[in-house]
Each structure stands twice: as C-alpha cells, then as structure tokens.
Amino acid sequence: MIRSGGVFYHLRALRFENALWSGHQSSVASFLDAWNPKSKDLTLIGPSAGYSLPTVFLKRFETVYAYEPDPWARMIFERIHGVRPVWKKSGFRFLGADPIEQLPKDGSAVLFCNVLGQIEIPSTHRLKKSLETHLKDREWASFHDALSGYEIDFDLEDARPEKALLPKMKEWIYVRSPRSGSIEVNAHHAPDLFEGTSGNYRYWQWRITPRQTHLIEGVFRGA
C-alpha cells in the first residue's frame, strides 16, 4: 500500500502523475463537482501535496484549513495550487475515543482526502459513530481506498451511484495477466465505515504505478 506522504510518495508522484494519474485526477474533479458544497470554508484531512485535488475547486473557498503533518507536502501543495491553507501541522489524530470531535466547529465543509483507507482503525464501529455524530449537520465528503492489488484493473461498467458492498467490488476485479500466478487483493477498512450510510457514491480506479491499481470509493453528503 502506498501512503500519501513522505519523500518516496512525492518521488512517485513526480514520476507517474502525468503518465498515470490523470484519470484519477479527472474522477476526483467530477466527484467534487457533484458534491458542490455551499460552505464558504473547507477543511481538508490528509491532503498531502494535493496531487489529487483540482485547483479550481480549492479556489472556490474563502478559507481552506488543512491537517497535514508532512512539511514537504505543505510546500508542494502551495506551489501546485497557489493556495495557502491554514495548516494544522500536527496532522489529524484518529486514535482516541472520539477523533472527529477535534474538527473545527466552524461549519466548514469537510473533505477526507484519500486518508480513511490508509489509516489503521482500532474500532470501525467507534469511528463510524463519531462520523455520524459530528458530521450529521455538515457538508462532508471522502474519497478513499477500497481495494488494491497488483496486475489488476477494475471493470466499473455496472457501477452505480449507490453503496457497493465488498462482494460487488470483488466482481469488478479484472486480472490483467492471468498467467502471472496468484493475485493478492487488499481490502481496506474505509468502505466498512459507510455501510448502511445514506449518501452519494462514486467508484473509479487509480493506476498508481504501472503494476499497482487501487479501487477508490467516493461518498458525499450535504448539510
């Protein structure tokens, strides 16, 4: 699994962003256009350098807050987008009894930037209840890893704007090289957080390297 942070990740972005990531970036832009939050302020959770985020979307907001501990990411973010967020340099703490309670109580729209599928979740049930409690009156969205693996693609022709459970996601797996032996596919925790949650869902794939592909789930709700 490739985490969105650290020098190695930024080197990957430099190598593959133009060659492989454009489809993912276009899908994120379409997803955010569909979300279309009305709030004048935005809080980003774990944006890294913002490689996935469209500049035109960020510039809609009067103030952007961002939880991002990686100093390289913060510098690159500002250079890419020409946007200087109010940085929360300590990052976002998911460990604890009620992690989402730490969000600023300013009514800003909240966007989890491909972070929920990468963190270790001690209690899916607890984090799900925290999301439901603290985001129920706010505009929020998340795009996150659902499945990932090597030498696979995802056939999303029958994907619908509704919650897909793990068995349906597995049906979308397409093995690129059937003769390459066994294929290992990783299931990430984030989709479990939204099982039974009403919202608008989107699915797309992100070819992160020539061999590694992630299935991304996006979900959003208005206020």
NURO-350548 format. One record per atom (N, C-alpha, C, O): residue in one letter; z, x, y. Coordinates in steps of 0.1 Angstrom, whole numbers, plus 5000, padded with zeros to 4 digits. Each point is the difference from the previous one (the first is absolute). Layout:
! residues N
AZXY;...
This chain:
! residues 223
M500050084988;M500049925012;M500050095012;M500850095001;I498349885009;I500050075012;I500849935011;I499749895004;R501350185001;R500849945010;R499450035014;R499450105002;S500849805007;S499450015014;S500950095009;S500749955009;G499350184988;G500850085009;G500050154994;G499650024989;G500750075020;G500050144996;G498750075002;G499049935001;V501050205000;V498850085003;V498949974990;V498849995003;F501650004984;F499049984989;F499249875002;F498850004999;Y501949905005;Y499449875003;Y499050015012;Y498949944999;H501550135011;H499150015012;H498850094996;H498949975006;L501250134986;L498950074995;L499049914992;L498850025001;R501849904991;R499249904992;R499249915010;R498849974998;A501949995012;A499349915010;A498850075007;A499049955002;L501350185001;L498950085007;L498850014991;L498950015004;R501450014983;R498950024990;R499249874997;R498850004998;F502049895000;F499449884994;F499849885010;F499449904996;E501250115016;E500049885008;E498649945003;E499849884998;N499350215006;N498749955003;N499249974988;N499249915000;A501050174989;A499149994988;A500449884992;A499249934994;L502250045005;L500449904990;L500849895006;L500049894994;W500750135017;W501049905005;W499449895009;W500849915004;S498050105000;S499449905009;S500149864995;S500249915008;G499650074979;G500049864995;G501449955001;G500249885003;H500850204994;H501449965001;H500349975015;H500749895003;Q498950195006;Q500349985014;Q499349875005;Q500749935008;S498150044988;S499449875003;S500749884995;S500149905007;S500550124981;S500749894994;S501349975007;S500449895002;V500350225002;V501249995008;V499749935013;V500849915005;A498150135002;A499749945013;A499749854998;A500449925008;S498950044981;S499749864998;S501349924997;S500249895004;F500750174988;F501349944997;F500849985013;F500649895002;L499550215007;L500749985012;L499449905010;L500749945007;D498050054993;D499349905008;D500449864995;D500249915008;A499950084979;A500449874994;A501549975004;A500349885002;W500550224998;W501449985003;W500149955015;W500649905003;N498850185006;N499949975014;N501449955006;N500149895005;P500950204995;P501349965006;P499949975015;P499250065007;K501649854997;K500049965014;K501050085009;K500050005012;S501050074981;S501050075007;S499350115009;S499050064996;K501749975015;K499550115009;K500550144995;K499550105006;D501449904985;D500550134995;D499950014985;D499949904993;L500050225002;L499850034986;L500950114995;L500250105007;T500449874981;T500850114994;T499350044987;T499749924991;L500050215008;L499450064988;L501050064991;L500950085005;I499149904982;I500950064991;I499250104991;I499149964993;G501150175009;G499450104992;G498550015002;G499250014990;P500350005023;P498550015002;P499450144997;P498850015000;S502050094997;S499550144999;S499250035013;S500549975011;A498350084987;A499250045012;A499149885004;A499250025009;G501049874985;G499149885003;G498650014995;G499149945006;Y500750144984;Y498650014995;Y499449874996;Y498849985001;S502049934994;S499549874995;S499949895012;S499349904998;L501350135013;L500149905011;L498950015010;L499650115004;P499849775000;P499050005010;P500650025014;P500949935004;T498550155004;T500550035014;T499949875008;T501049975008;V498049954991;V499849885008;V501249904997;V500449935009;F500150074979;F501149914997;F501250055007;F500849925006;L499550214993;L501250065006;L500149985015;L501049975006;K497850045001;K500049995014;K500149865005;K500049975012;R500149934979;R500249865005;R501449985005;R500349915007;F500750184989;F501449975002;F500550085012;F499550115003;E501449835004;E500650065012;E500950124995;E500050105007;T500849884983;T500850114995;T499950004985;T500049904993;V499950235002;V499950024985;V501350084996;V500150115006;Y500749844985;Y501150084995;Y499650054986;Y499249934993;A501250195003;A499650054987;A501150084994;A500550095006;Y499849884981;Y501050074992;Y499250104992;Y499349974990;E500750165014;E499350104993;E500750145002;E500050055011;P500550004978;P500850135001;P499150135000;P500550105004;D498349894992;D499150124999;D499550045014;D499249925006;P501250204999;P499650045014;P498550025001;P499449975010;W500050084979;W498550025000;W499349875001;W499049985007;A501549924986;A499449875000;A500149945014;A499049945005;R502150075002;R500249955013;R499050065010;R499449935008;M500450204991;M499150075009;M498549964997;M499349975010;I500450024977;I498649974997;I499749855004;I498949975004;F502149944994;F499849865003;F499649995015;F499149935003;E501650135006;E499849995014;E498650065004;E499349955008;R500350164985;R498750065002;R498949914995;R498949995007;I501249944982;I499049924994;I499849875009;I498949965003;H502249985000;H499949865006;H500250005015;H499749905006;G500850215000;G500249995015;G501149905003;G500149955011;V500850034980;V501149915001;V501350084998;V500150074990;R500949915018;R501350074998;R501049904997;R500649945010;P499850044978;P501049914996;P501450045005;P500250125004;V500849794996;V501450045001;V500450044986;V500249914992;W499950225006;W500250054987;W501549984996;W500950045007;K499349914980;K501350014994;K499950114990;K499649984988;K500950145016;K499750124992;K500850014987;K499750094992;S501349835007;S500850014987;S499349934988;S500550014989;G498549925014;G499349934989;G500749864998;G500949975007;F498749964983;F500649874997;F500850014987;F499450044990;R501849925010;R500950014988;R500049884992;R500449895003;F499050134985;F499949894990;F501249994991;F500249904993;L500650215007;L501250004992;L501149935007;L500150025013;G500749914981;G501149935007;G500049854996;G499149954994;A501949985010;A500249864996;A499049915007;A499649904993;D500050135019;D499149905007;D499150085009;D500150005012;P498950074982;P499250105008;P499249935012;P499850075010;I499749814988;I499149945010;I500849965013;I499449975010;E501950034988;E500949965012;E499950105011;E500349975011;Q499250164986;Q499950105010;Q498949985009;Q499950075010;L499249844988;L498849975009;L500549975013;L501049935002;P498350115009;P500449965013;P499949855002;P499149934995;K501950015012;K500149855001;K499249965012;K500549925008;D498350124994;D499249975012;D498949914997;D499249965010;G500749994978;G498949904997;G498750064998;G499049934999;S500950215001;S498750064999;S499449974986;S500749984991;A497950025008;A499449994987;A500350124992;A500150115006;V500049884981;V500450114991;V498950024990;V499549914993;L500050225006;L499050044991;L500550114991;L500350115005;F499849874982;F500450104990;F498750074996;F499149944994;C500750195009;C498850074999;C499950084987;C500350124999;N499349814990;N499850074987;N501350074996;N499950124995;V501249835008;V501350074997;V500849934989;V500650064992;L499349805006;L500849934991;L499650044985;L500849994991;G498050055007;G499550034987;G500350154996;G499850044989;Q500850035020;Q500350144998;Q501450044999;Q500450114995;I500549805009;I501450035000;I500649964987;I499549924993;E501650155003;E500849964989;E500949885004;E500850025010;I499249874983;I500749885004;I501249994990;I499849964989;P501450065016;P501249994991;P500149864994;P500449984989;S499449925020;S500149864996;S498949925007;S500049975012;T499049994980;T498949925005;T500549875005;T499649955011;H501349994982;H500649875004;H500750015013;H499849915009;R501050194993;R500750025013;R499150025012;R500149945010;L498950144988;L499050035011;L499249875003;L499749985011;K499949954978;K499349885002;K500849905009;K499449935009;K501950054987;K500849915008;K500250055015;K500049915009;S500050224992;S500150055014;S498849975008;S500149965012;L498750064982;L498849975007;L499949855003;L499649975012;E500849944979;E500049865003;E500949965011;E499749925008;T501550154992;T501049965010;T499650055014;T500149925010;H499550204992;H499850065013;H498649985005;H499850035012;L499249934980;L498749995005;L499549855001;L498949975003;K502049944994;K499649864999;K499549945013;K499249915000;D501350145011;D499649955013;D499150105008;D499949995012;R499550114981;R499250105006;R498750014994;R499849964988;E499250095020;E498750034994;E500150134993;E500550105006;W499149904982;W500050134992;W498950014991;W499349904996;A500450225000;A498950034990;A500350134993;A500850085005;S498749934983;S500150134993;S498850024992;S499449914994;F500150215005;F499050044990;F500650124992;F500650095006;H499249904981;H500850094991;H499350024987;H499249924996;D501250194997;D499450034987;D500549894990;D501249975000;A497949984992;A500349914989;A499850074987;A500950004991;L497950065006;L499750084988;L499350135005;L499450005011;S500750104981;S499350125003;S499750084987;S500749984990;G498250105010;G499750074988;G498850095002;G499450005011;Y500250084979;Y498950095001;Y498849944992;Y500249944990;E498650095015;E498849964994;E499949854998;E499449964990;I501149975019;I499949855000;I499549955013;I500250065010;D499349824990;D499749925012;D500549864997;D500649974990;F499449955020;F500449864999;F498949905004;F499550015011;D500249914980;D498949905002;D500749885006;D500649924993;L499250065020;L500849905008;L499149885003;L500349935010;E498650054983;E499149895003;E500749865000;E499749915008;D501350074983;D500649874998;D501450005007;D500849914998;A499550195011;A501350015007;A500049885010;A499049985007;R502149964994;R500149885010;R501250035009;R500950084998;P499149855014;P501150025010;P501349934996;P500549925007;E499950124981;E501349944995;E500650114991;E499450104997;K501949885000;K500750104993;K499550034986;K499849904992;A499950225005;A499550044987;A501250064992;A500650105005;L499749854983;L501050064992;L499550124992;L498750024999;L502250064995;L499550124993;L499049984990;L499050084999;P501149824992;P498949984990;P498649985007;P499050054994;K500949885017;K498849985007;K499550145005;K498850034999;M502150045007;M499650135005;M499450094989;M499050085003;K501649924986;K499550084988;K498649964996;K499350084995;E500449795007;E498649964997;E499050065009;E498850014996;W501650035015;W499150065010;W499650154997;W499150065006;I501750004985;I499850154997;I498650024994;I499749934990;Y499650165015;Y498750044994;Y500150154998;Y500250085009;V499649964978;V500150144996;V498650075003;V499049964995;R501150145014;R498750065004;R499450094989;R498850014999;S502150064993;S499550094990;S500649964987;S501150064996;P498449844996;P500649964988;P500250114990;P500949994991;R498350115009;R500150114990;R501050115004;R500250104993;S500649885018;S500950105005;S501349994993;S500950085004;G499349844986;G501349994994;G500949895005;G499449915007;S501950094991;S500949905004;S500150005016;S500050115006;I500249774999;I500149995015;I501449955003;I500549904994;E500250175015;E501449965004;E499949945013;E499550055010;V501149824991;V500049935013;V501449985004;V500849954992;N499650085020;N501349995005;N500249865007;N499149965008;A501949974989;A500449875007;A501050045010;A501150054997;H498749915015;H501050025011;H500949885002;H499749894996;H501450135011;H501049905001;H499749895010;H500449894999;A498850155012;A499949915011;A499549864997;A500649905005;P498450084986;P499649864997;P501149914996;P499949885002;D501150184990;D501149914996;D500849955011;D500649894999;L499450185013;L500849955011;L499549875005;L500749925007;F498050054991;F499349895006;F499749894990;F499449905004;E501050114984;E499849904990;E500749875004;E501350015002;G498049884999;G500749885004;G500049985015;G500649905005;T498950205003;T500049995014;T498749945005;T498950054997;S501249855011;S498849945006;S499550095011;S500850065007;G497949954994;G499450095010;G498550014997;G499549934992;N499950165016;N498550024999;N499850144993;N500650105005;Y498749904985;Y499950124992;Y498550055000;Y499149935000;R500850215000;R498750064999;R500150124990;R501150064999;Y497849974994;Y500050114991;Y498850095002;Y498949955002;W501350184998;W498950095001;W500350134993;W501250024997;Q497950075000;Q500350124994;Q499850125010;Q499349995010;W501550114988;W500050125008;W499750124991;W500950044992;R497950025009;R499750124993;R500650125007;R499350045010;I501850004987;I500750105007;I499450144998;I499950085009;T499849954978;T499350124997;T498849964991;T499949894996;P499250215001;P498949964992;P500449944986;P499349924994;R501950125001;R500449954987;R501149895001;R500149924991;Q500750075020;Q501149925001;Q499849875009;Q499550025011;T500849874983;T499849875008;T501249924999;T500749994990;H499649945022;H501249915001;H499449865002;H499149985008;L501649924986;L499849865004;L501049975010;L501250024998;I498349935014;I500949975011;I500249855001;I499049935000;E502250035002;E500349865002;E500449995015;E500950075004;G498549835003;G500549975014;G500549865000;G499449914994;V501750075013;V500649875002;V500549985014;V500550105006;F499349795000;F500549985014;F500449855001;F499649914993;R501350075017;R500549875004;R500250005015;R500350105006;G499449795000;G500349985015;G501549975002;G500850004990;A499549985022;A501449975004;A500449864995;A501249965001;
